Amino acid sequence: MDKLFSLDERLLKCASLVPDGSRLVDVGSDHAYLPVWLLKNGKIPFAIASDINEKPLESGRATAEKYGAKDIEFRLGAGLETVGEDDRLDCAVIAGMGGEVISLILEGSPLSKKLDLVLQPMTKSEELVKYLCENGFELKMQSCVFCRGKYYTVIKARFDGEKREYEESFLYAGRLDLSDEACRGFLKNHIKNLKNKSRGDKSLLPLIEELENML
Ligand SMILES: C[S@@+](CC[C@H](N)C(=O)[O-])C[C@H]1O[C@@H](n2cnc3c(N)ncnc32)[C@H](O)[C@@H]1O
């Protein structure tokens, strides 16, 4: 059996937010690095690697076989549709997809309201934060990493039924710890994108100023 691989900073951050001992579903698992790494490090007892496409699932199966991960099942299908109450899950990781797709996945299953959620939007994190606020999910924490030349954010959330009012700036700054260099870099990227958009939409200027004042 091969020596276990290391996770990159992005997936390592996601892994660090999965509570020890969780029964996990990794939605959009692809290569299944995250669940295999968590299993082989003894952090979790059981995982489901789920993906909408067969090819990624095959690659996930190959990862599990190569590194001898046993307590893992592979399921083909969209979002959380592949799992149910019988799986007795505690936590879902949904990483490496756009914020809008992640929101649709949460919306598509009542199970999203019962699990610890570790969400890693590649784009449109503001759409995901908006969805969470408007649909009764608490952003328990938000963190950022710099990985392979890019900034990424990871959000830990849990449904509590309380719909939250929010300022527009919260959608971008969320619960970022702005004393952290990676969080600052992530917010600066948002500001850069908003500045580009503001060339055609001057109404964004007060928001940009508010975000700049946070740095
Ligand atoms: C870029 S990969 C991310 C892999 C891994 N989660 C990561 O963060 O490194 C995205 C994966 O999500 C899968 N995917 C896209 N939309 C999905 C959906 N609605 N439900 C389940 N899987 C989906 C794709 O087939 C692909 O394997």
The ligand as an ORCA input file, in Angstrom:
! r2SCAN-3c Opt
* xyz 0 1
  C     -13.645     20.715     -8.852
  S     -14.234     19.169     -8.266
  C     -13.989     19.385     -6.526
  C     -13.409     18.138     -5.891
  C     -13.187     18.243     -4.400
  N     -14.434     18.400     -3.674
  C     -12.263     19.386     -4.099
  O     -12.709     20.391     -3.535
  O     -11.069     19.291     -4.427
  C     -15.977     19.330     -8.400
  C     -16.679     17.973     -8.385
  O     -18.042     18.194     -8.083
  C     -18.834     17.379     -8.894
  N     -20.153     18.028     -8.944
  C     -20.523     19.145     -9.608
  N     -21.802     19.448     -9.353
  C     -22.266     18.498     -8.504
  C     -23.511     18.249     -7.875
  N     -24.562     19.058     -8.067
  N     -23.631     17.188     -7.067
  C     -22.569     16.360     -6.850
  N     -21.370     16.531     -7.424
  C     -21.215     17.587     -8.236
  C     -18.074     17.281    -10.202
  O     -18.409     16.110    -10.931
  C     -16.632     17.252     -9.719
  O     -16.168     15.951     -9.528
*
